[in-house]
Amino acid sequence: MLDSKMMDVKRNKMKKTVIHKFLALVIAIGLASCDDKLDLSPAQSIDEGQALTTDSNVKSVLVGAYNDLGNGSLFGGNILRDSELLAANGEIRWAGTFNGPREIFNKSMTVNNADVTGEWLQAYSAINIANNVLSAIDVVNAADRDRVRGEALFIRGVLYFELVKFYAQPYSAGNVNSNLGVPLVLEPTRAISEDSQVPRNTVQEVYNQVISDLTTAESLLPSSNGIYATDAAAAAILSRVYLQMGDYANARDAAHRVITSGNYSLTNTYAGAFNNDNNSSEDIFAIQVNNQDGVNSMNTFFSIPSFGGRDGDVDILQAHLDLYDPLDDRLDLFYMGNGAMRSGKWNNQFGNVTMVRLAEMYLTRAEANFREGTNVGATPLADINRIRNRVNLPSLLVVTLPDILLERKLELAHEGQAIHDLKRLQGTADGFAYNAPEMVYPIPQREMDANPSLVQNTGYGN
């Protein structure tokens, strides 16, 4: 499936080089303004001044949106890392020297936290690029128009979902029609004006937009699209959205659509799902990384110098290891390195960064079926045993909700889902409740300075 796209992929990687200077200029303009509080522009208003007048030009800019999606601050790794740190709960420890991740780990974030600011800036940069692509969709060749529109909507939907999960109270906290989410910007901004000072929408409004974007994307995207978004990728993220909302029937059905698409299969071994140079059979969507392009920040922080990482910034603690059955093959991926236990999921410096994989869909379908009292596609017991059997664990005879949630926690450990599962399940981390102000990112101070329409989150000086 990937081979038929390789020439396009290579051409698109060349296109990235062309647009990198343009994107760097765009970002530089926004970041330079951070140094002058009298000349700040909201991140969501960064100017995309490139004329979108030809089919090839629009498609090149779309590749730029993927490039931003894979930025180190986003799905290049940090957005996954910080989810794990925020939900550490005595199972992992930040041992690195960087202060940004340490603040997140300690639940003591400041409004100038560089990681919190970087995620916001990069997300809105990619959203604005996607909006520009959508504004020029009529320029795209008719045969490709649905696909290009679907890819842009996928990127925008994914990023608004991540933003609302980190910068707002969780959906499970209720009051979704009054709790503030993030600003929804759905049109491209090519000049800075008072219209650029967009207020925060409610949590429900953001979720509604995410569902709209991803549902439309699923209807437009093909089932095969090389390394780019597919209909199954949109459905997989939709399953996460619905699960976060406690809408188990829709979460189940979206996961089921991915499972039955016929395009994905579990790797033969658990280890085979990780450290891959190319997408595995299990990867529904992954950020592409090689020695010339892309970044794997999970390798940087979770690994050690022997595998291209830093000094071992994230330690795996015994409290996490004690959760596994001694027979569990997932234990084999942990190893001692630089004086502490490490996760072996991120030991390929140039390996792809998986955003969502098939095993998660089985776990989501199992949980949703169990909660709904249904057996769509398979019984919850069958889906959980499928996951257990791959890691050399015996089949269960009966399954409970705690069994399902434990399998999910162990299967997806250190892949960026920890804080989101903790919040939807109304858990605690390091003594902080799921909806504590310390568990929510602040709105970056540079955004508060740039946009007087924004309201700061509770606990950050408001």
N, C-alpha and C positions, 0 to 999 in steps of 0.2 A: 504494500500500500504506500509506503514511504518512497520506494524506488521510483515510482511514476512521477513523483513530485521533485526529485532531487535537483533537476536542472532549474526548476523554478526557485527552489530554496537557495541554490547558489547565486542565481541572479538577484534574488531579494537581499542576500547578504551583501552583494556588491552595492545594491541600492542603499543599504544602511550607511555605507561609507559616505555616500553622497549627502544623505540627509543628516548625518551626525553633526556636521559643522553647523547646519541650520538649527538643529535642536539644541546644540550647545550654546548657540547665540541666544536662543529663546530663554533657556534656563539661566544663562549668565545675566540677562537683563533683569529677570526676576530676583536672582540672588544678589546682584549688585545693589538692588534697591533696598535689601535688608540692612545695608550699612548706613542708610540715610532715612531716618524715620519721617522726614518731610517728603519723601519721594517713594513711598511704598505702594505697591499694587497687589491686590488680592491674588493669591496663587491661582485661583480658578479663572483669572482674567488675563493670564499670560498671553501675549499677542502671538497668534499663528499667522505671520504675515506672508507666508508663501502662497502664491497664486495657485489655486486649484482649478486649472483650466484644461487639463488633459487626463485621459484615462490612466496613463502611466504615472502621472504626477500624483493623482489621488491614491493610487495603490502604493506608491512609495511612501506617502505620508502615513498610510495605514500601517505599513511596516514600522514606521516610527512610533506609533502607538504601542505596538507589540514590544518594541525596544524599551519603552518606558515601563510597560507592565513588568518586564524582566529586570528592571533596575534593582540594584542592591537594596534600596530602601523598601522595595515592594516584594514581588515574588522571586526576585533574585536571591532572597533569603531573609532579610531582616524582619519582614512582616510575619514570617513563620517563627523565627527565633524569639521575637518579642512576645508572641502568643504563649510560647512555652515558659518564658521567664516570668510573665505576669501570673501564670498558674503554677508556679514552682512547687509550693506547698511541701517543702522538705524533700522533694524527690530529685530535684536538680539544683545546682548552685552556680551563680555567676562568679567566676574566679578571675575574670579578665580585668584589665586596667581601664577600659573605656567607661566613662562616667554615664553616658546615655543609657546603655543597657543596665548598668548598675542601679540607676534610679528606677527603671521599670521593674527590675527584680525586687527592689526594696519597697515598691509601691510608694515612692517618694518623688514622683516626677515634678519637674519645674516647667513653667510655661516656655522656657527657652531650651528645653531638651532637644538636642540635635536630631535624635532618631524620630521623635514625635513630629518635629517640624519637617524632616525629610520625607516621611511617609505622606504627609498632607501635600507638600509641594509636588512630589512626583506623581501622586494619584491625580491631582487636579491638572497637572500638565498632560497626562495621558488622556484624561477625560476631555480636555479641550481639543486635543488632536482628534479624538474620536468624533467630537461634535463638528469639527471642520470637515472631516470625511463625510459625515452624514449630510452636511449642508451642500456638498458638491456631488451627491450621489447621482444626479442626472447626467453628469459628465462621464460616468463610468459606462463602459460598453454594456449594452443591454444584457448580454449573456452572463455577465459577472455581477450585475447590479445587486441581486438578492444576496449573494455570498458576501460581497463587500459591506453591504449594510448590516448583515447579520454579524460579521466580525466586529464592526465598530460598536454595535449595540452590546455584544458580548463583553467587550473590554470595559465599556462604560458601566454595565450592570455589575460586573465583578468588582469594580473598584468602589462604586457607591456602597455595595454590600460590605466591603472591608472597612470603609470609612465609618459607616454607621455602627458597626460592631465595636470599634475601638474608641470613637470620640463621642459616644452617646450611651445613655443608660441602656441595658440590654432589653430586648423585647420581653423577656420573661419578667421584668420588673413591673410590667403593666403601664398604665397611663400613656400608652403609645400615641394617643392623639394630642397629648399636651407636652410630653417630654421632647426636648429638642434633639434633632438629629444633626445633619450637616446640610450646608447649602446645596440645593439642586440647581445646577446650571446645565441647561439642555440645548443651548444655542452657542455657537462659537463666538468668542469675544476677540475682536480684532482692533479694538481701541478702548482705552481706559476712560471711563466716565462714571457718573454717579450710579448708572445702571449696573456697574460692576460690583457695587457694594451690596451683595446679595445676603439676605438674612438666612438663618438656619431654618430649614423645614422641620416638621415633626418627624419622629421616628417612623410613624405609620406612613407618612407621605414618602419617605425615602424607601421604605420596604415596598410600597406600591410601585414606585418607579423601577426598582430593581426587578421585581416580578414582571413588569411590563417589558422591560428591555430584554430580559433573558427569555421570556416566553416568545417574543417576536423573533429573537435570534434563533431559537430552536426551530421555529417554523421556516426560517430562511436558509439556514446553514445546511451544507451537504453532509452526508454521513462519512465521507472521506475528504480530507482537506490537508493532507501532508502534516506538517508540524503546526498548522494553524487551527483555530477553533472549529469544531464540528457541532452538529445538532446534539450529539451525545454529551459534549463538553458543556453546552448550555443547560441540558437537562441535569447533569451532575451537580452543577452549581445551584440550580433551582432546588434540587433535593436538599442541599444545605440550607438554603433560605427558608424553605418550608419547615425543616426540622428546627431551625432556630426560633421560628414562630410558634412551634407546637402544633402545626398543621400536619398531623401525621399521615393522613390519607394522601395528601398531595406529595409529601416527602416520599412516601412509599411508591407512588405511581411514577414519579420522576426517576427514582433509582431503578425501578423495574424497567423503564424504557431503555436505560443505559445497559442494564444486564442483558436484555433480550435483543439488543441491537445486532449482536453477532460479530461485532468488531473488536471485542476485547476478551481476554481470558486471563485468569490468574497465572502468574509465573509458576513454574514447577516447584521452586523453593522460595521461601520468604526472602532470603538474601538476594535472589535474582531480581527482586523488584527495585533494588537500589544500586547506586553507583554506576549507572549505565551511561555510555556515551550517546546512545540513541534511545528513543522511546522503547520501553518494553511492551510486551503484549498487554500489560496491566495499566499502562499510562493512558488516561483519558485526555489529559492535557498536561503538558510539561513545558517549562522554560528551557529553551535550547542554549546549551553552553558548550563551547569548545575552546581550544587554546588561542583562538584569535578573536573571539567575540563572546559576549555574555559574561555573567558573573554568578558564582555559587557562594553566597555569603554564609550559607549553612555549613559548608566545608570550612570556611574561614574561621568560624567561631566554635563549631562543634568538634572539629578535628584537630590534629596536631601536625607539627612540621613534617613529619615523615610522610604525610599524605597531602601536603600542600596547605595545611591550616596554620593558625597562629600557635600559641603555646598551650592550647587547651583551655579555652575560656569558659566552657560549660562542663561542669562535673556532673556525672550521674551518681546519685547517692544510693545507699543501701536500701532506703525506704522504697525506692522504685523497684529495684531488683527483687525485693522480697515479694512483690506482687505476682511473679511468674511461677508457674509450676516448674519444678526442676527438669522435667522432660521437654519443656517448651523450646523449640528451635530458635525462637526469637531471642532467647538468652545468649545464643552463640554470637550474635552481632555485637554484643558489648565486649569491650576489651580494656585492659589496663594500659594507659599511655600517659606519659608525663606526670606520673604520680597520682592519677585518679582514673576512675572508670569513665569510658567514653562510649557514645553511641556510634556504631559502625555504619550507620545509614548514610553518612556524609563524608566518606573517605576518598572520593574521586574529585579532585580539584576542578576538573573540567567536565564532570558529570552533569547531566540534566537535573534541574530542580523540579520535581514532580509537584504539581498543584493539586491534582485529584486523581485517584487510582481506583480500580475496580473493587478492591476489597472493601473500601468504604461504602460502596453501593450495596453490597451484600449486608453489611452491618446496619445501614440505614433501613433497608427493606425489612430486616429481621426485627429491629426495634419498633418500626412503625406498624408492621403487621401485628406484633405482640400487643402494642397499646390499643390497636383498633379491633383486636380479636378476629383478624382476617388471615388468610393464607395466600395472598396474591403472589403468584410466581412460585412460591415454595412456603413451607412452614417456617416459622422462626427457628425451630430446632434444626431443620435441614440447612438453613443458611449459616447458622452459627457453627454447626459441625463441619461445614465446608471450610470455614476459616480455621477451625481448630485442627482439622486433619492435615492441612498443609504444613502445620508447624509441629507435627508428630504428637499431637495430643489426642487421646481417645475420644470417641463420640460421646456426647452426653445422652442420657436416656430421656431426660426432661430438661427444659430450660426455663429460667426465671428472668425477670427484667434485670436484676443485679448481674446475672451471668452475661447477659448481652452487653451491658454497659462496661463490664470489666473487659470483655473481649475487644470492645471498641477502643478502650483506653490503651490496652497493650498493643494492639495491632497498629494504631496510628500514633504511638508515642513518638514525640520529637519530630513531628511532621507539620506542626503549626496549627493544630486543632484544639489544643488543650484548653485555652482560656474560653473559647467559644462553647465547648461542651460544658465546662464548669459553669458558665453563666446561664446557659439554657436549663441546666439541671439544678440551678440555684444552690450551688455548692459554696465552699469557702476555700480560700488560699492564704496560708500563712497568717491566719487569724482575721482576715478581711472577708466580709460577706460579698457575695457575687455582685451586689448593687452598691457597694460602698463607693464613695467619691474617689477613693484611691485606686479603684479598679478601672476607672475611666480616664482616658487621656485628656489632658487639657487642650483647649484650642490654642495653637501656637501663638506666642505673643506677637510675632511679626504679622500674623493675620489680624489679631485684635487691633494692632496699630494701623493696619492698612484699611480695615473695614469696620467702621463704627456701628454697622448694623448687626454685628455678631455679639452674642451673649456668651460669656465664659461659663464653663462648667463649674458646678458647686465644688468648693474646696480649693479653688485656684485664684483666690484674691478678689472674687466678686462679692 
